[in-house]
Amino acid sequence: LTEDSIRLLRVQKGWSTDDIICYLFESYPDQERGVAYKALSYTWGGLMHMPTAGLPKVLVDGYELELTENLYTSLGHIRCHDLDVTLWVDAICINQQDPKDKGHQVKQMGKVYAGADEVLIWLGQCSDTIHALLECIAWVDARATEAQAVGSRHDWRILCRRFVSLQLESENPSELRQALRELLQRPWFRRIW
């Protein structure tokens, strides 16, 4: 790698039953010289270097690479069935066995996240209650977007009050509060940067 280049991971398109096949390539974290990519923010979910039998594997440049269960699951959810996805994933794009590379690449992480088209946050598998909560949040976001598009005076406070009143009329309002608690207790929210 050059002084300001990074590795990116191209995740080959595939179905959920297919093996996850990836390729590493050199690029830059800026749009002028590099390619479009998404950065993945997640928790490792276990020690990567422990010799544990049964860790899930992906193929990277033709070689098997063991991943933590959390990272493997996130890649399975991010992968598309009809097109390749280009990602920056720290555990794969940084050579974890090379202290020099690791030190150099870690210093570039600010540029990596700033240069990404999107930063994907993987919080883990979604329970039914969290799924319902996320649908409610999407509803509030859609109403806010509509209100903004037509120049409405509705702001987030009004929309949130409306959302809360609708939820209080639902069969079990405490379910959504519990889902929010469950979501905010995910390890990603407790990680140390």
N, C-alpha and C positions, 0 to 999 in steps of 0.2 A: 504494500500500500504506500501511496505517497503521503506526504505530511498532512494533507487536508482531505484525503479520500476516506471512504468508509466501505464496508461490505454491505450489500443488500441481499435479501433472500427472495428468490422467485419461487412461489409455491404453485406447482403445476395444478391446472384445473383437474377436478375429479369429483366423484360421488362419495358419499359418506362411507361406503363400504370399500372404497379403493384405498390402497396404501398412500400415504402422504409422501410425495416426491418433490424435492426442492433443489434449487441450484443457487450457489453463491456467486456474486459478481461484484466487481469494483465500480463505485460510482462516487458522486459528491453530494453533500447534503444541501446544496443550493440548486435551484431550478435552472439557472443559466447553464451549468455544466453537467448536472446530473439528471437522472430520470425521476419521474413521479413515483412516490412511494408512500406507504402508510407506516407509522411507527406504532408498535404494540407496547402498551404499558400494562403490566400484570404482576402478580407475585409468583415467585419461582415455585412455591408450594412444596418445598422439600429440598434437601441437599442434593445438588446436581452430581457431586463427585463421589457419592457413596456407592460402593460396589453392590448394588441391590439387584437381585434377579427379578425379572418381570417388568422392568421399566419399559414404557412404550417407546417404539423406535420409529424414526422417519429416515428416508433416504436423502442424503445431502451430497450432491455431486457423485452419486453412485455408492457412497459409503453409509453404513448404518450409524445413526447417531441416537443415543438414548436421551430422552427428555423427561422432565418431570411430568407427572400426570396432568397438572394444571396447564402447562404450556402445550402439551400434546392436544388436549381437549380444545384449547383456544384456537390452535391452528386448524383443527377439524371444523370448527364453527366458522372461521374466517374464509376458508377455502371456498371457491366458487365452482360450480359444476360446468360453467361455460367459458370461463376465461381465467388466465393466470393472475395471481395477486402478488404484487411486489411489496415486501415488508422490510422493516428494520426491527430485528428481535435481538436484544442484547445477548442472550444465552447462546445464540447461534452465530450472529454477525461479528461478535467479538471473540477472538481466540482466547478461550478461558484458560488454556494451558500455557500461554505465553505472557508473563508479567509485563514485558515491555509493550506488547500490542495492547494488552488490557489497559494499562495506564494511559497510553496514548489515546485509545478510543473512548475511554471514560471521560477524558477531558473534552471530547467533542460532542458529548451527549446533548448539551444545550442546543448546539447547531443542528443536531440530528432531529430533535423534536420540533424545533422552529422551522426546519426545512421540509418537514413532512406535509403532504396534502391533508392528511388527517391523522390524528392520534386516536387509536382505538384503545379503549380501556376494557380489559377483560376482568370482570368481577367474579367469574365462576358460573357454574350451571345455574339456571333460573328455575326457582320453584314456581308452582302455580300461583301462589299469593304474590310473589314478586312480579310475575308476569302481569297479573291484574293491576298492580301498582304502576308498572311501566306503561300499560295501556292508558291509565288515567293521566299520567304525566304527559304522554303523547297527545291526549285530548286537550289538555291545558295549552300545550305548545301550539297545536293546530289552531285553536281559538285565538291565541295571541297573534299568530302570524296572519290570520284572516283579518283581525281587528286592525293590525298595523297596515295591511294592504289597502284597506278602504279608508284609512285615516280616522278610524274610530278613536274615541277618547278612552275606551276601555284599556286599562293598564293591568299589569300583573296582579296588583292587589285585588282589583275587582274580579278578575278571572279566578284567582285563587279562592276568594270568598265564595264565588259561585260553585267552584269545584267542591269545596268543603261542605257547602249546604247540600249539594247533590249526594255526596257520599254519606252524610249523616242520615239521609233518607233511605239509603241502601239497606239491604237485609242485615249486614254485619259490618258496621263501620270500623270496629276494632280490628278486623282482619287486615285492613289497609295500614293501620297504624303499626300492627305487628310486622307486616311486610316491610315497611319503611325501617323499622328497628333492625330486622333481619338483614336488609340490604346494607345499612350503614355499619353493621358489625362485621362485614366481610373483611378479610385480611388486607385488601388493597387500601382501605381507608386508614389502616394502622401502620402502614409501611413507613420506614424511615428513609428519607431521601438523602 
